[in-house]
Amino acid sequence: MVSRKTIEETVPHNDIKESNIVYTCPEHGKETYFKIKQLERSPKMREYVYVWFKDKKQSEKMWVRITNGSRLKGQGLLDNEPQRLKHLKLRDIVKFKTDVEGITWGR
């Protein structure tokens, strides 16, 4: 179970050096993703979408600041420092699309 404090700590904090990373096991990854994704409903998060990026063997979920489109489909600036997916960098322009299950996938 993920606490409210843990979820709040995943909001983009680029000016804060403290860790705001949440690690989950594969069994609970989707559950944790949707709990954190609920933060999109907050008025201060209206410009953001929580995006799930996958590589061949790893995945990482990060906040993207929307620059074009909507939370369903668009592009934006990566607003977290990637920890696992080293081909991505803070402020990279990424594209995303939300599937029928409600998961927003990055590419």
N, C-alpha and C positions, 0 to 999 in steps of 0.2 A: 504494500500500500504506500502510495506517495503522499506525503503531507502537503498541505496548502503552502507552507513556507518553502518547501523544495520546489514546488511548481512556480511560485513567484520568483524564485532565484534564477529561473531559466529565461526570464525576460531579458532582452538585449541590454547589456551594461558595458558598452565599449570603453567608458571612462573609468571603470572600476577594475582594479587588479585582482579582486577576490575571485575565486572559482565559482562559477555558476553552472557547473556541468552536472548532469544527472546520468548515471550509468544504470542500465537495466539489462536483465537477462533476456534472451530471445523470447522466452515464454511470456514475459510481461511487457515487451517493447511496445506493442500496439496499444495496450491499455494505458501505459504511461504517455504515449504520444497523444492520444485523444484527451487525456486530462490536461496536458499542457496546452494543447490546441484550443481548449476552451477559453484561454486568455485572450484570443482574438476578439472575443465579444466585448472586451473592455474598451471604453472610449479612447483611452490613450494608446491603444494598439490598433486603431483603425487603418493605419498605413502598413501594417505588418501581416505576414502570413507565416505559419509554422510549416516548414518544408522538410520532407524526408528524402535524403539523398542516399543512393545505394551504389556500391562499387561491386566488383566481383565477389569479394569475401567480407566486406564491411559495410556498415551503414552509419549514418549520422543524421540527426535531426537538428535543424538550425532555423533561426529567424531570418526572414528576407523582408527588406523594406520595399514595398511595391512601387515601381516607377511607371509601369505601363500595364493596363489590364485591370483585373479584379482578383480576388482571392481564388476564384475558380480557375483562371488561366491568365498567365501574364509573364512579366519579367520584373526583376528587381535587383537590389544590391544585397549581397550576403552581409548580414549584420552580426555574425559571430565569427570567432577565430576557430576554424576547423581543427579538430584534434586528431582525427583518424584519417580523414580523406585529404591527403596532402596535395592533391591536384587542385584543390579549392583554396582560395585565400579570402581574407576579410575584404569586403567591398567588391568582390568579383560580381559581374553581371551574370545572373542565372535565369533560366526559364523554368516555369513550373506549371503543373496542371493537376487539378483535383479529380480523382476518380469517383465512381459511383458509390464507393464505400466511405468517401469523405477524407481519404488520405491525399494530401497534396504532395506530389512527387516532383523532385527537382531534376534538372538535366543540364 
